[in-house]
Amino acid sequence: MPVRLLPSLETSRVIDSVSRTSPTDHQEVEAMAERNPESTRCRQAVDPCAELEADGFENAHEVGRGKYGVVYSCFQRALDRTVAVKVLAPGLDDEHLEHFVHAHQDMGRLSDHPNIVSILQIGVTATGRPYIVMPQHPQGSLDTRIRREGPVPLGETLDIGVKLAGALETAHRAGVVHQGVKPTNVIFSEYNEPQLTDFGIARVCDDVRPSTNFEAAPQTCTPPELIPAEPPSVASDVYDLGALLLSALTGYAQLEQQSVEPSHIPPVQADTVQGPDLNLDGLPEAVRKVIERAMAEDPAARHSSAAELGDDLRNAQRTCGLTVGEMALPALARDRMAEQPPAIRPASRRQNPRTRAVPHIAVTSFVGRKRLLSEARTTLAESRLVTLTGPGGVGKTRIAYELAERSRKTFRDGVRIVELASVEDASRVADAVVSALAVPDQSNREAIGKLIDYLHDRQMLIVLDNCEHLLRAAATMVAELLVEARGVRILATSREPLSIAGEHIYVIPPLSTPPLDGPCTPDGIDHFEAVRLLIDRARSITPEFEVTERNANAIVQLCNRLDGIPLAIELASARLRTLSVTQIVERLDRRFQLLTSGDRVALPRQQTLRALIDWSYELCTEPEKVLWSRLSVFAGNFDLEAAEQVCGFGDLTPDVILDVLDRLVAKSILVTDRDGEIVRYRQLMTVREYGSEILSTSGDYATVKRRHRDHYLDRAARMVETWCGPGQAEALAETRRNHSNLISALEWSTNTPEELGSAAELAALLRYHWIAGGFLSDGRRCLEEILAAMVDPNPQHGEALWVAAWVALIQGDRNSAAAWLAECDELARKNDDPRLATHVAQWKAEHHLFSGDAAGAINLLEQALTRHVELGDLASQLTTQFQLAMAQTYNGHHIEALQTCRDALALSNGQGERWARSYALWISGVCHWHLEEFDRAQQDALDALSMQHDFKDSICTALTIELLSWIAASTSNFDRAAELVAAAGAVWSRLGTSVEAFGPHLQRDSIESAKKAANVLGNKRMTELSESHLKLDKDAAIDLAIGAARTAGQRQPHESATPTSPLTKREHEIAALVSRGLSNRAIAESLVISTRTVDGHVERILAKLDFTSRTQIASWLASRTALAGEDGPQRT
């Protein structure tokens, strides 16, 4: 259906704030001057540049001119930065000047939005010229981009539309209508994010002077209801956004026609206006329908909100097979999206989340604190250790997270958050940091040594959150890191300073509050931070909440009585579901008076926060109070099953837990985290501390801790019992999610003498978590502590001994493994325990194998295998089988080894088991490699490696990539061999062990294959090929290995391409796809590798060729192809 385009009454040719004015622009400016000589005389009489300099903006020079003013590029000396300053024409009276200020205060409140231009400052020059200070945007506007490049690709246009819809929805919820959503008012940030600008300028300026003083109105898409001068509305902004998308897709920047003199334009009637017809038939149906609805002539037929338009655009992205974008929305809008049925709810961009730098994504807006954030960022730039201090609930964590997010691009190696709230033992601080940073070293070294090695050459910001209960340990660790890792900066949060040299203490004040003796009017109080936070959170619960003359005084009282503490205000706002502000103040007064006496020795603000939490606690029902305190046993988050099993006893039975849990979420006592389709829960630290205090005095503490331990003991036992089924990867993922709770349960049980046996049982049952899950160091530490504390051996003692030996063998510590196996052997003999004796035989055999005695290992493994079969221990049988195959291979019995592998594969296939299967495939590949059956070896290796994206078993990953490097070297693919050697080394390094731990046989094959490649390539070339792969993470290493093998065929000889090229074969392949116009994401899908791996390859290609654009890559490849006389890139 064609869309009728209507002319705008508003002129809109705003030149980009950082673009040079073209000759055409100058002609338009001169024409404006001729039509408005009075304004020209005013500009000539007073130099705006001089006025700006007087206000602190130096070296001002004009970079753009439009209907409402002139844009200057200036240097702001006070903050040592270059900014864009838009100076409006003089002539605003007091009323309109106040209107200008309020309009831009509205925009200033929206500046935190990622798709709205930040207002840095507003002011008025000495001669009455209003001005607006904004960041300078060198990438230009959407209008400029369309005029320069033509139609914007569909995917990019829809992504822009989704982001702008989020910006408009945020503005609308703040009571601001844009009135001019068009390509000239969409500019691109330094990071290519579209941002809306010029909120409200049209409203202020058009009220002051008639449009006939300015250039002619172009024909543009204008909401029909605005033609007869109806006031702008949400509906008109929706129409404008639809028109903007149409402009981008068709390549008509403003859909303009020739200008005519204003005096020649007759009065316009809405029913007679005709604009150019654009046919939408060429667009996908889903996109066409969205634009048709947004641009409907009847406002009632359009989307009811910008958010609804954004949702429709997201659904269109999904229908068209494009990446689904995300709208940055206020909290309520997010909640409403979450409530949509699955069929229409927009999908998250993160379908398969991986480890992330900032763990908890804020789902509520960040209110106020702009000056504080600016000062704190400056402080962080000047000091390597900044500690944010202040009372509990003042917002230290939220500010630290916001600083981390805003600073992440400053640090080459990113930002990492370390949450110390759940760490109870001060001696475990460094271990917690190792775990949070995912330090790959899983050796038995001290944690601080691992940290220093990991961080010594990194440029990273580490946020240590909640240090107050671990001050001495945290301070000692930080002091050492600052000395040894010069590129690391620390941002700590604590109620007390760390008190070490070089620390810069930044005290976080409460939010600003209105004076009690000041004016209590809505306009007089809504600019205070505490009030703004209360309003924001109240509207997320009751959208109709407003500050009125009747409740303004109560709001002032509430914010002051809560001392502007954000957490207190958050908790209070939760009560607005059922109470008015006045009622809250009345009840709060009684609670404060009640709690002024007793054992409350703390800072005043801590007392105030405790008073509020006491009050929140008293407002809970008895079941809610009991559950609140019992849930404090969880370190980190937990799921519904855990809450029911751990907390459901006595009067609080398991069948009522869900209802009570739901009420605690509604009362903001619990926070929810979504992990795919799974909802998990957690308590804020202060709330958890309060609950823990209640629990410790309730008489239920030991019971709850024991039930907590037993719950995770049952889960661990369940994992072992069902290990040989199809749910292995999911079981490993679950134990990773519960890691904090598992460690907490182990520590309590280890430190409680009568629970030591359960601690040993749990630690032994977690063997696959330690080994396959990648927690060797944590497992070793827990097992050692348990074994050291055990005076009287018990049945669980033996299990812990052989599991500890297994971990030690993988770490390469054969001496400790031998000692534990000897002790375990003695215990098995003493208790006549055949099962324990079988485990001893199996791991003694592995000790023989890893020590180079393959023949001795075979005898013991055959005995162990027979006993495991007799005992019905399927998991141990499978493990023993692939270990036996390895021993047979390195004893020269390749045929027997292949048969053992076939037996293991048949057994695992019958059960749906995949972990042991991946190891059996790996050793089968090793056998085929020894037999020089390289194609079969490669296929086995690829099959084994393909499972590791789910399992994330670093040991099997590294061993298999090693094997692929051997195959590459044996088939003269030496470039690829060098890359794979480096990739395997990267995985070993992150794990904290090496191929050496697995014995001299494997080590010899690894060394000889690497030497073969180095002898052909030379050390220099070997180093060049290795350097870019030495720091790959596990997933990137897997992608590299799978992609290289599947696309190369492993049969090309080592010859330089003709003509000589600095690129590797893989880089040539990616360059060819780049030349076809494929995005990095499309290349990744084509080659079955990760987008991140493609990103790295493209960066290296650009660096090697000294290019700056993808177009240069395509040109280079075309010329190279012509010189070589080869065919161009093949299209598939």
N, C-alpha and C positions, 0 to 999 in steps of 0.2 A: 504494500500500500504506500503510495507517495505521501510524504509528510509536507504539509504546507509551511513555508518559512515566512515569518512575519517580521516587519521592520521594527527596529528598536527605536524608542524615543531618545535613548541615551547614547551619546557618542562614546566610543571606547577604542581608542587607539593608543593605549599606554605603552610607551616604549620600554623594553626590558631594562631593568635597573642597572645592568652591567653591560648592555650592548651599545655599540657605537651608533650614533644617529646617522641614518643614510641621507643622501641628497633629497630623497622624497620627503623624509621626515622634516628636514630643514625647511622645505617648501611649505609643508603644512604648518610649521611653527610660524613662518613669516606670514602666511595667510591668516592665521589666528591673530597675529599682531595687528594686521591691517583692519580686521573686523573688531578688535578690542583695543583701540589705541590707549585707553585709560590705563589698562593693566600694563601695557608696554611702558608707558611713562613712569608708572610706579616702579617697575623693575629697573628702569634706567636711573631713577632717582636714588634708590637704595640697593646696594649690591648684596644679594642674598648670601654670597660666599663670605663677605665680611661679617655678616650677622652670624653665620654658622661658626666662623672662627671664634667669635666672641663667646659662643656657647660651648667651645671646646672641640669643634670639628675642623681640623686643619686641612689644607691642600684640597679644598673642595673644587671639583670640576664637574660640569654637567655631563651626564651620560644618557639622559633620556628626558623626553617631554611629552606630556599627554594632556588630556582634557582637564584633569584636576590639579596639575602641578608639574613641578620639575624635579627630576631625580638627580642627586649629586653623589659621587663617590668621595668619601671623606676619610681622613685618618683621625680616629678618636684617641686623643693623646692620653686621656685618663686611664684607659684600659688597653692601650697599645694594640689597637686593632683597626682594620679597615671595615667601614660600614657603608650601607646605602642609606641616604637621607632623602625622603620625599618632602619637599616644601610646597605647601599649598599656597594658592594666591591669597593676598591679604583681603580683608573686608568682612570677616566674620564678626558679628556683634556678640555681646556677652552671652546671649541665649544660645546662639549657634556654636560659640566657642565652648560652652559647657557641654553642648551636645557632642561636639568633636571629642572632648576629653572622655565622656562616658562611653562613646562608641568604641574608642580604642582601649579603654579599660576592659570593656567586654572582650575585645580581641586579645588583650594581654592575658586574660584569664584562660584563653584557649591556646596560648602559645606552647603549652606542654604537649599539645597534640602533634604527632609526627608529620601530619599532612596539612598543618596550618603554619604559615610563616610567623616566626617569633617577632613580637614587638619588643625591642630592646629598651625603647625610651620614647616619650612624646614630649613636646614642648612648644613654645610660642616664642618667636624672635621678638626683638625690641620693637619692631614696627608692626607686630600683630600677625606675622605669618606663622600659622601652625605647621609643625613638622613632625614626621614620624621616622624613627631610627630603626632599621632592620638589618639583618645580616646581608652581606653581599652574596649574590647567587651567580657565579660565573657561567653556569650551564644554560642560562636563558629560559625563555618561556615556552609554553606549548605552542603558542601562536608562531614564535620564531621557528620552532622545530618544524611545524607544518609547512610554513612558507618556504623553508629551506629544503626539506626532504620529501614533501608531499604527504600522502596518506600514511597514517600511523598503523603499523601491523595490528591485526585483530587482538592478539594476546596482550600486547602492551596497552592497547586502548582499554580493554576490559579491566586490566589491572589498575590503570589510572582511575577508571570509573569507580571501582570498588573502594579504593583509598579515599577518593574525594567524597564518596557517599558517607564514609565514616567521619570525615571532617565536618561535613554539613550536619550530620545527625548530632554530633557533639555540639556544634554551634546552636542548632535549633533547641537542644535540651537546655542550653544556657540562655535561651530567649533571644538569640541573635539570628537574623535573616541576612544572608549575604547580599542579595540584590544585584549581583553582577558576575555569576559563574560563567566564565568564558575563557577561551584560550589565552588571552593576554593576562588574565589574572591567575593563571596556573604557572608557577615557576618551579624549576628543578633545583633541589639542594645539591650540595657537594657530593652526596651519595646517590644522586639520581632519583630522589624521592619527590613525587609531585606535591606541591604545597600551595594552598589557596592563600591569596593575599587580597588587600583592599576591601576588607569588611567595612561597610558603612560609610565609605568616603562619598559615594554617590548621594546618599541620603543627606549628608551634611552640606555638601557643596551645591547640590541642585536646589536646596531650600534657599540658598543665598543669592544665586544669580540665574537668570534664564538661559536655557540652552542655546538660544539664538546668538549668544555672544561667542559661540564656539563653532568648531568645524561641523560639517554636515553629518547627519546621522546615516550610517551605513545600513544596508538591508541585512538584517540578521535574524536569527531565531529568537523571537521574543514571546513570552507567554501572552496569549490573546487577552487575558483579563487585565494586563497592564496597559493595553492600548487605550482604553477609556480611563486610564489613570487610576485603576484600583490599587490599593496599597500592596506592596510585595508581601509574600507569604511563603510558608514551607512549600506549597504547591508550585509557586513560581520558581523557587530554587530547584525543585525536582525537574521542572520543564527545562530550565537552563542547563542542568547537568546532562539531560538527554540530548539537548542541542549541541552541547560541547562534544559528546561522544560521536554524534553524527558528523560534526565538523572534522574531528580527527580521522574518522574512518573514510570520509570522502575526500579529504585533503583540502577542503575549503576552510581556511583559517578562521575567518569571521563570516563566511558566506556573504561577502560584501559585493555591492555593485558600485557604479560610479557615484561619487558624491555630487550633490547639487547645493547651491547656495541655500542657507536656511530660510532666507526670506521668500524663496520660491516654493517652500514646502507647505502645501495646504494642510488644514486640520485633518488628522487621520481618524478614520472610523474603523473600528475593529472588523466589521463585517464586509468592508470593501478592500482591505489590505490584501495584496497578492505578492507573494515572494516567489523565488525560484523553486520549482518542484524538483526534489531529489528522489529518485526511485531506490527503494531499499531492497529490491528483489535480489541483488547480488550478495546480500549478507546472509549468514546462517539464520534459519527461521527463529531459533531461540533468541538470537541477538535482535533481530528485526522486531519481534514482539515486545521485547523490553523497551526499545526506543519508541515504538509506536505508543505504548502505554504511557511512558514518561512524558511524551509530547502531545498527549491528548488535548483537544481544545477545551474540553470541559474539565476544570480542575478536580472535580469529584471523581473523574474516571482515572486520574493518575495514581501513582503509588501514594499511599497515605503518609509516608515518611521517607526520608533519605535512606534510612536503614533498610526499609522494605525494598527500595530500588537497588541498594547494594546487595541484598540477598538474591534478588532476581538476576543480577549480573553474575554473582557467584555460581548460581545454578546454570546460567548460560555457559560459563567457563567449563563447568563439569560436563555439560552436554556436548560441548565442542572438543572435549578431550584435552583441555588446557589445564595448567596448574591453577588450582583454586586459591584466589587471594584471600587476604584477611583484612577486615575492617577494624581499625582502632576505635573502639566504642566505649561509652560510659558503662559503668557496672550494670545498670538496669537493662540496657540494651543487650549486653552479653547474656544476662540471665534469661531474657526472653528468647534469644536465639537458642539457648540450651534447652528451653522447654518445648521447642518445635518437635514434631514427630520425626522419626529417623528418615522418612521418605523425603522430607523437604529441608531438613536441617543442613546448613552448609557444612561440608567436610573440612576438617582441619588440614592445614598444609602438611603437618608432621604426622604422616601415617605410620611411620616406624621410628619412633623417637630413639635417639641414642644419647650417650652421655652429653650433658650440656654444661656450659660454663656457669650460668646463673640458674640455680635449680628451681626456684619458685618464681614463676612468672606472675607479676602483679596483675590482679584482675580488677582492682579499683584504681581510680585516678589518683595521681600524686598532687596533693593540694598544697599550695604555698611553698615556702622554703626556697624561693628562687635566689634571693640574695645569699642565703646560707649555702646553697649548692655551689654558687659561683665562687664564694670565698673558700669553701672546702676544696674545690677543684684546684684553685690557685695554691692552697696550702699543700695539697698532694703533689703538685708539680714541683714544689720547692723542697719538700721533705720526704725522705724515704720511709719514714714511719709516722703515720698519723693515727692517733687514737681518738675516736669519737666517744666522749664520756657523757654521762647524764643519768638520770634516774630511770628505773624500769618503766617502759611504756612511752618514753618521750619520743621514740621514733628512730633510735640509733640504727637498728637493723634496716628499716625501710630506706633511710637516707643513704646508708652504706650501699645497699643494693642499687639505688638510683645512681649514685656516684659511679659504681662499678659499670652499670649499663652505659652511662654517658662517657665513660673513660675507656671502654674496651678497645676502640680503634686506635688509641694512643699507644698501646702496648703490643709489640710485635707478636708475643706469644699469648696474648689475651688476658683474661681476668678469670680468677677462680675463687669460688666461695667455699669457705670451710666453716661449717656449723659446729660449734663446740658445746652447744647446749646439752647434748645427750652424753657427753664425755664426763664420767663421774670420777675417774681415777686420774690424778694429775700426771702420773707417769706415762699416760697414754696419749698425751697431747700430740707429740710428734707422730705417733702411729695414726692418729685421726687425720692429721694433715696428709700423710702419705696416702691414706685411703681416699680422702676427698679429692686429691690431685690426681688420683689414678696413677701414682708412680709405679712404673712397671717392674721395678726391681723387687722380686719376691724372694730374695736371699734372706739369710738369717742375720744379716748385719743390723746394727742399731739404726733406728728410724731416722735419726738426725743425719747420719752419714748418707743414707739414701737420698734424703731431701737435698743435701748440699750437692751431691753428684748430679741430681736431676735438674737443679735450678742454677747451677753455677754459670751457665752460658745463656740463660734465658732472660728475656725482658718481659716481665709479667707483674701484674697486680694481684696480690693475694689478700682477700678479705677474711680476717679472723673474727667471726661473729660470736659474741657472748663469752668473753674471756674472764669475767669477774670471779668465777669460782675456781679458776685455774691460773691465777695471776703469776705466781712465781715460775711455774713450769712454762707458761706461755712467754713470759719475759725472757727466760733463759734461751728458749728456742729462737725467738725473734732476734735476740742480740747476736746469736751465732750466725743466723741466716743473713743478717745485714752485713756482716763482715765477709762471709764466704761467697755470697751470691750478689754481686754488685748491681746486677740489672733488675733485681727484684725490689718492689715497693710493697709495703704492708699497710693495709687499712684495717685497724682493729676497732671493735666495739666492746665497751666494758663500762661497768658502773664506776670503776676506779681506773686510774692510769696504770700503765705497765711499769712506769718509773725506771726507765733505762735511758742511757745516753742516746741523744739524737731524736728522742720522741717529741713530736709536736702534738700537744693536747688541744683538741677542739671540743669545747663544751657545747653540747646541743641544747639550746634553750627550748622552753615550751613554745607552743604556737602563740602568736600575738592575740591578745584578748581585748575587748572594748573596756574602757575605764568604767568603773561602777557609777561614777558621778558624771559621766558624759551623756550625750544625747542618745536616747533609746528609740531611734527610728530605723526603719528598714534600710534606708539609704545611708544612715550614719554608722551602721555596724557591719554591713555585709562585706566590707573590704578587709576585716580582720581575719587572720588565718584560721583561728579556732572556729569562728562563725562559719566561714566558708567550708571547713571540713564537716561541721555538723550538718549544714545544708546539703552538701554533696551526699553524705551517707544517708541522711534522712530521706532524700528523694529516691535513693536506690531501694528503699523499703516502702515508702508511701509517696508515689510520684506527685501527688497533689500538694505536698508540703510546701508552705510559703512562709517567709518572714513577714509578719504583719505588725500593725501598731499594737495589737493585743498581746502578741507573744514575744515581742522584741525584748522587753525587760527580762522575761524569764530566760531567754536565750543568753542574754548578757550575764545573768546570775549563774546559769549552768556552766558556761564556759569559764567563768572566773572561779567558781567553786571546784571545778576540776583542774584548775591551774593550767589550762591549755595543754594537758597531756593527751597526745593523740589516741593512745590506747583507751584511755578513760572515755574520751569522746566517742570513739568507735563503739565501746560497750554500751554507753548511754544511748546512743542513737538506735541501737538494736531494740531498745524498749519503746521506741516511738511507734512500734507496731500496735501496742495496746495502751500506751499512756501518752498524754500530752506533755509538752515541755514543762508546763507549770506543775503537773503532777509529779514529773521526775524530780524537779527541784525540791518539792515538798518532801518526797520520800528520801531523797539524798540527804537533806538536812538532818533528818532523824538518824540516819545511819552514821553520819559523821559524828554527831554528838555521842552516839552509843559507843563508838570505837575510839574515843580520844584517850581512854585509860587502858591499863593492862600492859602486857608485854609487847609494846610497839616501839621499841627503841630503834629509830631509823630516821633518815632525812625527812624533812616535812613533805616533800613531794612523793617520797616513797610511802609515807603514811597516807597521803591523799589517794594514791593509786591503790594501796591495800584497802582503804575504806571503800573504794568503788568496787573492788573485786569481792570484798566481804558482802557488800550490798547486793551484787549480782548473785553471789552464792545464796544469800538469804532469800532472794526472789525465786530460786529454784525449788521445785518440789523435792521431797525426800528421795525418791528414786533418782532424780537428776543429780542431787548432791552426791549420792553414793557412787553413781557411775562416773561423775566428774573426777572424784578422788581415785577410783580404781583405774581409770584410763591413764592416769599419770605414770603408770608402770611402764608404758610403752616408750621406748627410745626411738624417735623417728615416727614414721607413720605406720598405720595398721589397717586391716580390712575388717569387714563386718564379722566374718567368722571368728577372727581373733578376739574381737570385742565380746562376742557372745560366749566363747569358751573360757576366756580369762576372767571376765567380770560377772558372768551370769551364775551367781550362787546365792544362797540365803533367800532373803525376801526379793532380791532382784534376780528373777529367773531369766534364763536365756531367751524365752519367747517374748519378753517385753523389751529386750535390749534395743531392737531396731527403733521402736517408737520413742524411747528415751533418748537414743542417739540422735534421732531426727530433731528432737526439741533442743538438744544442746547445740546442734548446728544452727538452728534458727536463732538461738540466743547468742551466737558468736563465741560460744565456749569452745567449739571445735571448728576447724578449717578443713575443707574437703580438697583433695587433689585427685584429678582424674588421670588414670593411666590406661588409655584406650577405653575399653568398655568397663574397666574396673574403677570403682570409687574407693579411695583410701582416705583416711582421716588422720588429723594430727592436732595437737594442742599448741597454741603459742607458748613460748617459754614461760612467761610470767604466769599464765593460767596453769601450766603444768606444775610449776613450782608450788603454787598455792594448793593444787590438788594433792601434790606429794606430801606437803605438810599435814594436810587433813588425814591422808592415808596413814602416815607414820604414827598418828595418835589415836587411830580408830581401832586398833587391835587386829586389823585385817592385813597389816603390811606383809607379814611372812606368808600368809595364805595367798595373797594376790601375787607376790613374787614367785611363789612356788607354782601357782597355776600358769603364770606367764611362761616360766621355764618349761613346764610340762606340755603346754600347748605347742611350743616350738620343738620340743623333743618329739611329740607325736608327729608333727609335720616332717621332721627329719627322718623318723622311722618309716613314715609313709613313702617318702621319696626313695629310700633304700629298697623297700619292699616292692615298689612298682618300677624300679630303675630300668629294668630290661623291657619295658613297654614303649609305646610310641610317644609318651609324654615327657621324654627326658629333657628336651630343650626348654619346655615350659616350666618344668620342675627347677631347673637351674636358674631360670629367670626369676622365679618366685623367691628362691633363697637369696639371690642377689638383692631383691627388693627388701628382704627382711634382715639384711646383714646386721644393721645396728641393733635390732632386737635380739638377734642370735648372740652377738658379742655381749650384750647386756645380761642375757640369761646365763651365759657361761661365766661371766665375771662374778655374778652374785652366787652362783652355785659353787664356784671355786673358793670363794671367800667365806662360805658357810660350811664348816667341817662336816656336818651330817648330810650335806648335799653333794659331797665330792664324787660319789659314785655316779650320780646323775650327770654331773659335769663331764666325767670321762665318757659316759655313754653318748651324750650329745655330741661331744667333740669327735668321737669315732664315727658316729652316724653321718656327720657332715663331711665325710671324706671326699665325696664328689664335688662338694662346694669348694673345698680347699684346692683340689687338684684340677678338675675341669672348669670350675668357676673362676679360677685365677686368684685365689686368696691364699697363696702358699705362706706368706709371711704371717698373716693373722692366724692361720691354722697352726703353724709351727709354734708361735708364741703361746697360744691357748693350751696346746697339748703339753708343751714343756712345763708350764705353770701347774697344770693338773698333775702331771707325773711327779713333779718335785714335791707337791703337797701330799701325795699319797704315801702314808706310812704303812698301813696295812693293805696289802694287795687284795683286790676283789675281782670278780669276773669281768667288770668293765675295764679294769686296769689292763688286762691283756689286749683287749680291743684297741685301747688308746695307744699301746706300745707299737703294734704293727702298723697302725695308721701313721703314727709319728715317724716310723722308719721309712714308710712310703714317701712321705713329704720330704724327708731328709735326702733320700736317694735322688729325687727329682731336683733338689737344690744342689746336688753334687757333694753333699756331706756324707760320704760313705762310712766314716768312722763313727759318727753318732748313730747312723742307721744300724751298724753292726752291733753296737752296745745295746741298743733297744731290742734288737732281735734276739740277742743272747739272753736278755732278761725275760723276754716273752717266751723263749724256748723253755727256760727253767720253770716258768709259771705253768706252761702247758703240760710239762712232764709231771710237775707236782700235783696238778689237779686232774691229770689224765684226761685232758681236753682235746679230742681229735680235731675239732674244728679249728681251735687255736693253733694246734700243731701244723695243720695244713697251711694256714696263712704264714706261719714261720717258714715253712719249706718254700712257699712261693716267693717270698721276699728275700730269703737267703739266695735263692736262684737268681733273682734280679740283681742282687749285690754281686754275685759271681759274674754275671753278664756285663754289668757296668764296670767291673774291674778287669775285663778282658778275657775271662774264662768262659767262653761260650759252651764248651763241652761239659764242664761241671754244671753249668746252668741247665742244660738239657735234661740231665738225669733228675734233678730236683723238680723241674717244671713238669716232667711227665708223671712223677709221683703225685705232685700237688693236683694236677689235672684229674687224675683218676679219683683222688679223694673228694675233690669238689663235685664231681659227677655223682659219686656215691652219696654225698651229703645233700645233694639237690641245690647247691649254691650256684645258680645260673650266672649271676653277675661275675662272680670270681672265676667261674669256668671260662667265660668269654675273655676276661682280662688275661688269664693264664694262657689261653690259646694264642693270642697275638704276641704275647711275650715269648712263648715257645717257638713260634714261627720266626721271630727275630733271632733267637739263639740258633735255630737251625740254619738260617741264612748265613750268619756270620761264622758258622762252623763248616760252611761249604756245602750243606745239604739243601740245595735250592728246590729240588723237586719235592722233597718232604715238606719243606717250608710252604710251598704253594698249596699242597694238599691240606696242611693245617689251616692255612688262610681260608681255603674253600669251606672247610668244616665250620670255621668261625662265622663266615659270611652266611652260610646256610642257616645256622642256629640263630643269628641275629635277625636275618630276614623273616624267619618264622615268628619272631616275637615283636617285630616292628621296632627293634632296638637299633640305634644309629651311632651311639658314641663309640662302643667297641668296634662297630663296623668300620668307622672311619680309620681307626688304627689298623685294623686288619687289611683294609685297602692300601694304606700307606706301606705296610711291610710287604704286601703282595707286589706293589710297585717297585720296592727295593729289590725284591727277588728278580723280577723281570729285567730290571736295570743291570743286575749282575749277569744275567743271561743274555744281555745286549738285545733284549726285545723291547726297544725304546718306545714304540707306539703303544704297546700294552702297558708299559710302565707309566707313560704319561696319562693314559686314560684312567688307570687306578688312582693316580695322584690327583687328577682333577675331580674325580668322584669323591675322594676323601675331603678335598679342600672345599667343595661346594657345600658341605654340611656345616662349615665352621661359621658362616654368617649367623646361624641360629645358635650354635653351641658356644662360639667365642672361646674355644679351648686353645689357649696360646701354645701349648706344647705340641699338639697335633698340627696346628697351623705352621709353626716354625719347622717341624720335621718334614712336612710335606713340601714346603717351599724349598727347603734344602734339596729334597729329591728332584724337584723340577729343575733346579740349577745344575744338578749333576747330569740330568738328561740333556739339557741345553749344551753343556760343555761336551758331552759325548757325541752330539750331533753337529758339532762345529758352529753352534749358535752362540758365539762367545760374548757378543754384546749383551744378549739376553741372560746369559749365565752370570755375567758381572752384576746386572741389575738384580737378579734373584738372590745372589749371594748377599748383597747389601740389604734386600728386603727381609730375608731370613734373619740376618744379624740384628735388624731393627726390632723384630719381634722377640728374639732372645734377650736383647738388652732391656726391653721393657718388662720382661718377665723376671729378670734377675737371675737367670741361669744361662746355660749355653749347651751346645751340642756335646761339649766335652763331658758333661755330667752323664751322658748316656754311653760312655765307654770309648775305648780307643778305636774300635772298629768303625763306628759312625764318624768319629772325629777324623780318622784317616781318609775315609771317602770324601768327606767335606773338604779337607785341606787339599787333597790331590786334584779334585775337580776345580777348585778355585785357582790352583797353580797352573792348571792346563789353560784356563782362560787368560790368566795373567801373562803366561809365556807368549801367547799369540798376540794379545792386545798391547802388551807393554804396560808398565806400571802407571804411566801417565793417563792412558786411555782407560785403564781399569778404574783409576781413581775418579776420573770424570764421570764415568757411567754409574759409579757407586754413590757419589756424593749426594745426589738428589733423592736417593732412596734410603739413606741411613736413618732418617727420622720418620719414616712412614709409620702410621698407626696400624693396628692389626687389620682393620677392614680395608684400608688402602693397600696393604701388602697382599691381602687375598685377591682384591680386584686386579692388582697388577699381575699376579701370577696366573689367575684364570684367564684374564684378557689376553695376555701375551701368548699363552700356550694355544688357546683356541683360534686365534687369528693368524698365528705365524706358521703353524704346522711343524715347527721345530726342525725343518729340513733345509733351510737356506744356509749356504756356506757363508763364512765370514768374509764378505767383500764389501768395499765401499761402494755406495751408489754412484752412478755416473750421471751428471758430473758430481764431483766431490761435495758432500753435504755434511754439515755439523750435526744433523739430526739423527737420532736413532730410528730404527725401523718403526717402532711404535709411534714416535713423534711424527714421522712421515705419514703414517696412517691417519693420525688425528689432524694433521695439517690438511690432508686431502679432504676430510670431512668438513673442516672449517671452510675450505674454499668452496664447498657446495652450499654454504650458507647455513649449516646446521648449528644450533645453539649447543652449549656445553651439555645441557641436559639431554638433548636429542642424541648427541654423540655417545654419552654414557649409556643410554638405552640401547643404541645400536651395537656397542661393543660389550655390553653386559658388564660394565664396571661402574664405579660410583662417580657421581658428578664431581665430588671433591678431587678424585684422581685426575679427571679430565681438566679441572681448573689448574692443577699443578702442571700438567703437560703443556697446556696452552701458555702458561706463564713462562715455562722454560723455553718453549719455541720462540716466543717474542724476545726473550733475553738473548738466546743464542744468535738470532738473526738481527738483533738490535733494531727491532721493529716496535711500533707503538699501536698498531691496529690490526684487526683481522683481515682487512682488505689488502694490506701489504703482504700478509701470508699467502693469500690467494694469488696475487700477482707474481710473487716469487715462485710459487709452485708451478704456475702456468709457463713462465719463462724457462724453468728448469726442465719441465716436461718436453718443451719444444726442442731444447738443446739435446736432450737424450734421445729424441725420436721415439718417445713412448706414447702410448695412449693416455688420454686424460683420465681423471678420476672416474671410476666406474660408478654409475648410478644404480641404486637398487630399489 
